[in-house]
């Protein structure tokens, strides 16, 4: 799972990153609120851990901007403030949980597990759309000016694209989302399925395309044609 950690205290950031990485999480680390916002707009995350007191933009401002932009990623706020009013303000702004400093690393891990588990179990619409393309998750039909039927793994890949349009997704994002239960699968299979999806988007005359950036990231975006 991929996490974003926004914490301006270098020592705290290193300690949290170490424990999260040791427990199998991939962690992107930033040290101010503007960086956190830029990362959240660019990449897809399973959970974000955001400190309230940060330079450039405070954590509450970051939280409010993400929620107003439609970002529903689970967010755990870190705060040195224990006042109930601060917690209420954050929860009203869209925070999913709060953790007051100093905290035990075990509790942090438990909160992250809880938030990502809830996110994975939350309701997902049966029809996803972007541009003139829609995906029906009940029957795996991809539609635009025409309709094609996707294989199950193709549909899972397209689902991840449509849940994160115009965001950079790595090969590992797809491997963990589509092939999590399969061993001995490498990123070559992602490229094969990307080519399948490109052919099917062309076949239905979609106004969206799949870009790749130096074979490291993929993005579903509106076509410029």
Number of C-alpha atoms within 10 A of each C-alpha: 14 17 22 23 21 27 26 19 13 11 10 12 16 13 11 19 20 13 15 19 12 10 10 10 15 17 19 16 20 20 19 22 26 19 17 25 19 12 19 18 16 16 19 24 20 20 22 24 23 29 27 24 19 19 14 11 16 16 27 23 15 22 26 16 14 18 14 11 10 8 15 15 19 21 22 23 23 22 19 13 14 12 10 8 10 14 19 13 12 21 16 11 17 18 22 16 18 21 20 15 12 10 11 10 13 10 11 19 15 10 17 22 13 13 20 19 12 12 16 10 8 9 8 12 9 12 15 17 16 19 14 14 20 19 24 18 19 9 13 21 16 25 21 18 11 12 17 15 15 20 12 13 15 18 21 18 20 24 24 17 23 21 15 21 21 20 20 21 23 19 18 19 21 21 18 13 16 19 18 12 9 9 7 5 12 12 14 10 14 21 15 10 15 19 13 14 20 15 12 19 22 12 15 17 16 22 18 20 16 17 17 16 11 7 11 12 16 22 20 21 19 16 12 7 5
